[in-house]
Every structure is written in C-alpha cells, then in structure tokens.
Amino acid sequence: MDGNGRWATERGLPRSEGHIAGAKVFRKIVDYSHDIGIEVVTFYAFSTENWKRPPSEVAALMKLFKEYLTEADETKYDRRERGYILRIIGDTGRIPKELQKLVDRTQLDATQENTTTINIALNYGGRQEILHSVKLIAERVQKGELKPSKITEDDISAGLYTAGMPDPDLIIRPSGELRLSNFLTWQSAYSELYFANVLWPDFTTDDLDAAIMDYAKRDRRFGGV
C-alpha cells in the first residue's frame, strides 16, 4: 500500500493524513476482494525498514493500526460469520505491547467455506522472514530432529509467516515504483507482477479489476514450456 505520504505531500497535508486516506482504501479493497471471491489477499502495511521514518510518522501509523485492530476486535464475530479470516504476519515482537494484545485477540477463523483470508504484513520483511525460518530449522538440526542433508524447500516454507497458505499468484505495486521492497521474497518466486502508476489513496476497485484482467491474459509456465 504505497504512496500515502506522497499523496499527502502533494496536497500540502501532513503525511499522517495520507495514511488515514490509505486506510479507507484498504477497507474498500478488503470488502471488494471478498465480494469477487479472492481467497487470500495480503497487504503490506509496515515494513521492518519503516522504523527509519520520522518518529512522529511511526507514532501516527501505530495509532492507526490500533484503531483498525480495535475495530477488528469489536467486529470479529460478525467478520467470522461473513467469511473473513484475519492474519497479522511479521515480527510483532517489536510493535507496542498494546498492539500485540490486539493482534492476538483479532485473529479469528471464519465459520463458513467461502472465505477470504486477509493478511496484514506488520513489521514485516521478506529477508527477515526467511531468517526466522532458517533459525527454526537450525534449532531442529541442533536437537537432532532434522539432518542438514534432508532440509527441503518445504521446511523453509513451513517456517514462514505464511505457512499453510498458497504463494501469491499476483503482486500489485501501486505508486509508480518498480520494485518489491522486501515483500514476500521467498513466496514471490513465480508470482506475476503488476505495477500501477497510482498512489495508494487513489487506488480503486477499477484499478484492482485492471490488474486482474491483465493477469488473466498471462501465460504462467512456472519454468516449463
């Protein structure tokens, strides 16, 4: 969800206003994704590198996350009935304790088959995630539970925050930037990429439709012929 700060700056507003506008778009895209039958959608909300931003902006983002997670906690049973599954992926150990408690309370499974899993990547970094998985494997080797020669790609995948979920078919990067920025580094090996020259607060359901239509025209060979 990139471009919030630039969107605000272009309008002479504090960068925090861009994040507020971006949060509204997030809600719209979540509901629309569910309506059109997308099974898993992952939003990159805060990276491990975002701590380098001005303290005032980080504080504003944490306040926004608190408001959203509080809302998600208050509506979690309704969300479950509607078919939403909420997951927070990333190293949540560094975020404020109050947010950590909210994260634990809001993650609730749905009660029906037609569900949409909403992943919110919070204090997330692709390389950090791989390192986390490698450390788990190292512990298993140290305990004698796994031989180094027997380590497989499945072992690495099992230690990722997205364990048990499919790799992303499509990754959409708004804001005009042409890079992944440490997002789903392991999982994106064969993902289709779509770059939209629109800042996230201006991103609409039409933009999502355009990305999906473009994706539908592609021939995914996964290294084959």
C-alpha positions in Angstrom: 0.0 0.0 0.0 2.5 2.6 -1.2 2.3 6.3 -1.9 0.3 7.5 1.2 3.0 10.0 2.2 3.5 11.4 -1.3 -0.3 11.7 -1.8 -0.5 13.9 1.3 2.6 15.9 0.4 1.1 16.7 -3.0 -1.9 18.2 -1.2 0.0 20.1 1.3 -1.1 17.8 4.1 0.8 16.0 6.9 2.0 12.6 5.8 -0.2 11.1 8.5 -3.3 12.3 6.5 -2.1 10.1 3.6 -2.1 7.1 5.9 -5.6 7.8 7.1 -6.8 8.1 3.5 -4.9 4.9 2.6 -6.7 3.0 5.5 -10.0 3.9 4.0 -8.9 2.4 0.6 -7.7 -0.7 2.5 -11.2 -1.3 3.8 -12.8 -0.9 0.4 -10.3 -3.3 -1.3 -10.8 -5.8 1.5 -14.5 -5.9 1.1 -14.3 -5.9 -2.7 -11.8 -8.7 -2.7 -14.2 -10.8 -0.6 -17.1 -9.9 -2.9 -15.3 -11.1 -6.0 -14.1 -14.4 -4.5 -10.4 -13.7 -3.9 -9.3 -16.4 -1.4 -6.2 -14.7 0.1 -5.1 -11.1 -0.1 -2.0 -9.7 1.7 -1.5 -6.0 2.4 2.0 -4.7 3.1 1.2 -2.2 5.9 4.5 -1.6 7.7 8.0 -3.0 6.8 10.9 -3.7 9.0 12.6 -0.7 7.3 9.8 1.7 8.1 11.1 2.2 11.6 13.6 4.6 9.9 10.9 7.1 9.2 10.4 10.1 11.4 9.1 9.1 14.9 6.0 11.3 14.5 5.0 9.3 11.4 5.7 6.0 13.0 3.6 7.0 16.0 0.8 8.1 13.7 0.9 4.7 11.9 0.8 2.8 15.2 -2.2 4.9 16.3 -3.9 4.0 13.0 -3.1 0.3 13.4 -4.5 0.4 16.9 -7.8 2.0 15.7 -8.1 -0.6 13.0 -7.3 -3.6 15.2 -9.7 -2.3 17.9 -12.4 -2.1 15.3 -11.5 -5.6 14.0 -11.6 -6.9 17.6 -15.1 -5.4 18.2 -16.5 -6.9 15.0 -14.6 -10.2 14.9 -17.6 -12.4 15.4 -19.5 -10.6 12.6 -16.4 -10.9 10.4 -16.3 -14.6 11.1 -19.9 -15.1 10.1 -19.3 -13.1 6.9 -16.3 -15.3 5.9 -13.3 -13.2 6.8 -10.1 -14.6 8.3 -7.7 -12.0 9.6 -4.0 -12.8 10.0 -1.2 -10.5 11.1 2.2 -11.6 9.6 5.5 -10.3 10.6 7.7 -9.9 13.7 5.1 -8.5 16.1 7.5 -8.6 19.0 8.7 -5.1 18.2 5.4 -3.4 18.0 3.8 -1.8 21.1 2.5 -4.3 23.7 -1.0 -2.9 23.4 -0.9 -3.7 19.7 0.5 -7.2 20.4 -2.5 -7.9 22.6 -4.9 -6.7 19.9 -3.2 -8.8 17.3 -3.8 -11.9 19.5 -7.4 -11.0 20.0 -8.4 -10.2 16.5 -7.1 -13.3 14.7 -10.2 -15.4 14.4 -11.1 -18.0 11.8 -14.3 -17.9 9.8 -17.2 -20.4 10.2 -18.0 -21.0 6.5 -16.3 -22.4 3.5 -16.3 -19.3 1.2 -13.7 -17.3 3.0 -11.2 -14.6 2.3 -8.0 -14.6 4.3 -6.7 -11.1 4.9 -3.1 -10.9 5.8 -1.8 -7.7 7.2 2.0 -7.5 7.0 3.0 -5.6 10.1 6.7 -5.1 10.9 7.3 -7.5 8.0 10.4 -8.0 5.9 10.9 -10.8 3.4 14.6 -11.4 4.3 13.8 -11.2 8.0 11.1 -13.8 7.4 13.5 -16.2 5.7 16.0 -15.7 8.5 13.2 -16.5 11.0 12.6 -19.8 9.2 16.3 -20.7 8.9 16.6 -20.2 12.7 13.7 -22.6 13.3 15.4 -25.2 11.1 18.7 -24.7 12.8 17.0 -25.4 16.2 15.6 -28.6 14.8 19.1 -29.6 13.5 20.6 -28.8 16.8 18.1 -31.0 18.6 18.8 -33.9 16.2 15.3 -33.7 14.7 16.5 -33.0 11.2 19.6 -33.8 9.2 21.1 -30.9 7.2 21.1 -33.1 4.1 17.4 -33.6 4.5 16.4 -29.9 4.6 13.9 -29.2 1.8 12.1 -26.1 0.4 9.0 -27.3 2.3 10.9 -27.0 5.5 11.7 -23.4 4.8 8.1 -22.7 3.7 6.8 -24.2 6.9 8.8 -21.7 9.0 7.5 -18.6 7.1 4.7 -16.4 8.5 2.5 -17.6 5.6 2.9 -21.3 6.3 0.0 -23.2 5.0 -1.1 -20.5 2.6 -0.6 -20.6 -1.2 2.1 -18.5 -2.8 0.7 -15.3 -4.3 -0.4 -15.5 -7.9 -0.3 -11.8 -8.4 1.5 -8.9 -6.6 0.3 -5.4 -7.2 2.6 -2.5 -6.5 1.0 1.0 -6.8 2.6 4.4 -6.6 4.8 4.0 -9.8 7.7 2.3 -8.0 9.1 -0.7 -9.9 10.4 -3.0 -7.1 9.1 -5.5 -4.5 10.7 -3.7 -1.5 11.4 -6.9 0.5 7.8 -8.1 0.2 7.2 -11.9 0.2 10.7 -12.6 -1.0 10.5 -16.3 -0.9 6.9 -16.7 -1.8 7.1 -14.4 -4.9 9.5 -16.6 -6.9 6.8 -17.2 -9.6 4.3 -14.5 -8.8 3.1 -12.3 -11.6 3.9 -8.6 -11.0 1.7 -5.6 -11.8 2.9 -2.1 -11.4 0.2 0.7 -11.2 1.2 4.3 -11.6 -1.4 5.4 -9.0 -0.8 6.4 -5.3 -2.5 4.0 -2.9 -5.1 6.6 -1.5 -6.3 6.9 -5.2 -6.4 3.2 -5.8 -9.9 2.0 -6.6 -11.7 -1.3 -7.3 -11.4 -0.4 -11.0 -7.6 -0.4 -10.6 -7.8 -3.9 -9.0 -10.0 -5.1 -11.8 -7.5 -3.8 -14.3 -4.7 -5.7 -12.6 -6.7 -8.9 -12.5 -7.7 -8.6 -16.2 -4.0 -8.1 -17.1 -3.1 -11.1 -15.0 -5.7 -13.2 -16.8 -4.0 -12.6 -20.1 -0.7 -14.0 -19.0 0.7 -17.5 -19.6 2.1 -18.9 -16.4 4.6 -21.7 -17.3 6.5 -21.9 -14.0 9.7 -22.6 -15.8 8.1 -25.1 -18.2 7.3 -24.7 -21.9 
